[in-house]
Amino acid sequence: MADLEVYKNLSPEKVERCMSVMQSGTQMIKLKRGTKGLVRLFYLDEHRTRLRWRPSRKSEKAKILIDSIYKVTEGRQSEIFHRQAEGNFDPSCCFTIYHGNHMESLDLITSNPEEARTWITGLKYLMAGISDEDSLAKRQRTHDQWVKQTFEEADKNGDGLLNIEEIHQLMHKLNVNLPRRKVRQMFQEADTDENQGTLTFEEFCVFYKMMSLRRDLYLLLLSYSDKKDHLTVEELAQFLKVEQKMNNVTTDYCLDIIKKFEVSEENKVKNVLGIEGFTNFMRSPACDIFNPLHHEVYQDMDQPLCNYYIASSHNTYLTGDQLLSQSKVDMYARVLQEGCRCVEVDCWDGPDGEPVVHHGYTLTSKILFRDVVETINKHAFVKNEFPVILSIENHCSIQQQRKIAQYLKGIFRDKLDLSSVDTGECKQLPSPQSLKGKILVKGKKLPYHLGDDAEEGEVSDEDSADEIEDECKFKLHYNNGTTEHQVESFIRKKLESLLKESQIRDKEDPDCFTVRALLKATHEGLNAHLKQSPDVKESGKKSHGRSLMTNFGKHKKTTKSRSKSYSTDDEEDTQQNTGKEGGQLYRLGRRRKTMKLCRELSDLVVYTNSVAAQDIVDDGTTGNVLSFSETRAHQVVQQKSEQFMIYNQKQLTRIYPSAYRIDSSNFNPLPYWNAGCQLVALNYQSEGRMMQLNRAKFKANGNCGYVLKPQQMCKGTFNPFSGDPLPANPKKQLILKVISGQQLPKPPDSMFGDRGEIIDPFVEVEIIGLPVDCCKDQTRVVDDNGFNPVWEETLTFTVHMPEIALVRFLVWDHDPIGRDFVGQRTVTFSSLVPGYRHVYLEGLTEASIFVHITINEIYGKWSPLILNPSYTILHFLGATKNRQLQGLKGLFSKNPRHSSSENNSHYVRKRSIGDRILRRTASAPAKGRKKSKMGFQEMVEIKDSVSEATRDQDGVLRRTTRSLQARPVSMPVDRNLLGALSLPVSETAKDIEGKENSLVQI
């Protein structure tokens, strides 16, 4: 974003001139692959948030969010422009907009250079403004945009007004299930202008605020304000200290909160925080579940490289699948700016002596190696200066290897010079701190016995350099007169149909779609179109040197049909095959492969020498990087986890996806992180559960791409599979109260879209870490409410190694035949902050879950049984006033009764904010839970099934669903609801104190 700095200081006159032209619209030619171009009117929407065009068959999809634009380039720089003949278009009239996760390009041609310059300037100005925003400004901007967009979409006839029927339709779309009478009351209260019966945008904002007022936050405010409708500076400070566990809370800090978040000028003058200001503060980044201090680098960065997890990408250049997708240099820029610190470059001989980058033996497109290096050089250290590892997978001839070395030295220059790097203790890898601003080349190195005068030599080629399996290679030999185009067309159709099928599957399914299904489906087609050329050779003699890890990745021979002369060093897991013979596919053994390597390229490899398992000799050297495919790594983790852990205390290990994942799906990185593997390479272009885990892990520590491993993994022995891996260390107890949800949308793949039923949400919380820590639990289901459901349920987890644990929040829509995924947020355990927090769902503008977090330490097998860990926000009211109890019951009952005065329309405009909050329904009763009048004592006698925990198909501990959940005695609100009990305030407080001070053996 450095090139955007100049656009931040444009004169207001120039900015407005650009915005005016863009919002008026400009006719431009939109270039598309394989077509001559389409003339469209492109314009910037009135909120300056989206670029749109018309006409379009997909009117809703004909837009690009300014937030999603990665860069704007001038002239004929894109691949589509390069395919056009020179002279077809004036370069000064051409520009390209790159946007989205896969770097899609929008290639445009204006009628004159001035129009192109106006659009380029305007777009870069908008991008510069976004890049300069702090998190609070961005949150407010996206909220305002969302409200405006919601109003426009609800305004079906486009007259700038919403009538009551349009409001009812909007309520359904927003998953709000309120009685029509209540909606009409709020509508009338917001409709204050002369044009009665419709809401302008300003009136709609008032209506939306009324609808969005939160009773959970209002009751929390009451509990600290001595029943007033505002907090003084002293009361706010008390709340921050007691509930939010903040230290050094000063008067100035509290006054700053009031200044930033309070909306009432009267309250600002009085230095008090009202309910709207308090809501704004609680929904701001200051009260996010993620520790704001972890947005910066906070860990020790002076330890050896092997002590860190390093964010790593596989086949970085690809934008999609491994067979047919486009290769783009901009993918390197994207992943580097996302925090990735290890990128992969597959080098092959190209025409005119120029090495190219692509996925060998496939139909992926090719890009120049030189362009890749220039892009990496430009973007490597934009976001942070910690070292970048360039994983060179070398398939080139000696001549083009020399060209590779020439480009690396000529473009990176002093970034490759590691002569001044401090390695600390002898025979120890340098630290990320000492390597700041440096680029490490990971690749093969000539053996020392050759001597320095050898210009080239033979090196092993047994690691990831030839990672694609023979079964998956396109050898481009044809039968029966078939052409390359016919073969490509056949495979493309098969792959696309299978990928569509895979996208229908549950997005949370850990067993993602892989190429195994593709191989089965295309088996006969491949036979018909490609010659089968099995590469079966006799293996050479096995190495018998002093190998530290001789048995890594080895199998026992499992079938008699296999020749004893075949080496098993390179076997993959057996793959099921449904072919005619009904047998199994094996990766056939072969002779150890070697390749020629030139001295110039070898000398660039310093601390990251790529080696195969059988080449590792325990001679005390450092700087080796051992590469495994996921299938071989899985065997090592299962069979030799402690030995693997010890190896990773001194050296680096890289794990990459199996070649069978042609769809670019990702494996689960967790087992390899647990074994101490540093470079767990994933396909960054593929969104899904595994990338969400990866993103969450590296978001901590300033998203710099380096996360410190726990010290227990860095020295000594450690068994990640142990039932009690750290018996001498205290465990962490996470007590998580899931209070409520806000603006949860319908599932993204909902069959009926916005017209579908209002969702029935529930929350699942998953702990992801060591095997002993992995478990799930979930709340009850709330019927027909996605806008403001209330759960008020407490989930408790015990974590042995919190340093590597992830906490995953999932929202599901309960369905009679299953469940539909709504959204998720994953956070590292160490980044959780205590107190009342909002968990914003990733990728959704307004959707969040409101929770309370408590973290305790547990020693040995004893721990305090905290019955009321988070002080439910409702218990502070404690008193038995009918009005308060009526409001509390309204939180949980679907149709609370209202007094006759509340039904009288004359009182609509006279109610206070507090009354309005307390009168409205927040949630429906739980699905499947009977409306029973049994007392509390009867409920606690019901056998609780929580202890009957089971492991699901993922091997994760899942607590069995409770048919009827009894809540702790110390929650007064729950007492009132479940047992119709009413205790004096003093007795309630005494009961709480007694329960909290008791210790119970678990």
PyMOL commands that set and color helices and strands:
alter all, ss='L'
color gray80, all
select helices_A, chain A and resi 2-9+12-24+66-68+79-83+91-93+113-131+135-154+164-173+180-190+201-212+215-224+233-242+251-261+265-270+275-282+285-287+292-295+305-307+330-337+351-353+369-379+398-416+448-450+464-466+470-472+484-504+515-529+599-602+613-615+630-639+641-647+670-674+689-699+701-703+711-714+753-755+829-831+882-892+905-910+913-919+936-940+972-979+985-996
alter helices_A, ss='H'
color red, helices_A
select strands_A, chain A and resi 26-31+38-44+50-54+63-65+69-74+94-99+104-109+162-163+198-199+230-231+273-274+308-310+312-313+342-348+356-357+367-368+388-394+439-442+456-460+575-576+584-585+594-598+609-611+624-629+652-656+679-682+706-708+731-742+761-768+775-778+790-799+806-815+818-828+835-840+848-858+862-863+950-951+957-958+1000-1001
alter strands_A, ss='S'
color yellow, strands_A
deselect
rebuild
show_as cartoon
